[in-house]
Amino acid sequence: MTFSEVIGQDECKERLLQMVSEDRLPHAIMFCGAQGVGKLALAIAFGCYLLSKDKGNAGAAENPMLRKLEHPDLHFTYPTIKLPSMSPEHKPVSDDFARDWHELLMQGPYFSMDEWLLAIGTENQQAIITAGESDELVRKLSLKSSQGGYKVSIIWLPERMNIECANKLLKLIEEPPRQTVFLMACEEPDKLLETIRSRVQRIDVKKLPTAVIAQALVERRGIDASQAQRLARLANGSWLKALQELQAGTENEQFLDLFILLMRQAYRRDVKGMKGWSETMAAFGREKQKRFLAYFLHMARESFMYNFSCADLCYMTQEEENFARNFARFINEANILAITDLVNRAIRDIGQNANAKIVFFHLALQMIVLLIQK
């Protein structure tokens, strides 16, 4: 993979190349940013660049091992799950899912945790990076480089490490094996140990400009310019979101229906209907429940902004805007912060495996109170 395959982020690319040219490459770099902006893509492209500079290697584009991401000195770490077929004492590691990971990666380095879980056949489990992974990293990185140059360890979503793994990784970063470079793609750096954050060089990866996404949609997906511009605005800086919008958001249509149903039930104070709604939500997998709650936040924010009658501030599909036209007045200065807090607490509770029926029924009942605040 090469830098040309990364959407935008020219400033980050130049900074990375400058580190190498000035011979001041840190042993650990953490790319931080929102989902879909290109953190993993940058990490992989830079890792391939470093390995292509090794003695005896062709450039990243010409080297078949790098092109297929199968170089022996390129190591990937990512969240995994416990499969029923695994023994009770086994701690899942990335190598257990290497084939699934490689297949997903070869489709492109822009994907979400939901897509990864779908690739490994689950929606209901919380994927983490276990202590077994750090032990495996120690073993791999202690080996001599096959090419006599760099060894590159790419860690996707390091914030999903459990505490035992994080402590072991900290020691590895403090005393890195010779010519080892750690490249991390992180969405929630605040969830990492402060001691790890202080020992890596952080590079903030910004949201992509709308013009960059629109141009990439035209050049890489063959979309006409007007449609590309609309999709780029909806993407709000995320290439991944642009691709998801392009794939005709069937799930978002379902989420919009569920959101509309709840708002109407809350307005009518239909407690019995809300109970049925919460049972419907509880039947979804936890990752889908979190996706709905993220969508809930999106609709609350966009409905609030719709009140200002400024098209540049709103990022809604036509169907969402049709609903917001009459609904937006119920989301205002008196309740927007409380609604945001309520939904964020629900996301936290679902992430901590709370009873989904209780979480969603509580959210529904609270909306009765919040919608009448003016």
Buried (B, 14 or more C-beta within 10 A) or exposed (E): BBBEBBBBBEEBBEEBEEBEEEEEBEBBBBBBBBBBBBBBBBBBBBBBBBBBEBEEBEEBEEBEBBBEBEBEBBBBBBBBBBBEEEEEEEBBBBBBBEEBBEEBBEEBBBBBBBEBBBBBEBBEBBBBBBBBBBBBBBEBBEEEBEBEBBBBBBBBBBBBBBEBBBBBBBEBBEEBBEBBBBBBBBBEBEEBBEEBBEBBEBBEBBBBEBEBBBBBBBEEEEBEEEBBBBBBBBBBBBBBBBBBBBEEBEBBEBBBEBBBBBBEBBBEEBEEBBBEBBEEBBEBBBBBBBBBBEBBBBBBBBBBBBBEEEEEEBBBBEBBBEBBEEBBEBBBEEBBEEBBEBBEBBBEBBBEEBEBBEBBBBBBBBBBEBBEBE
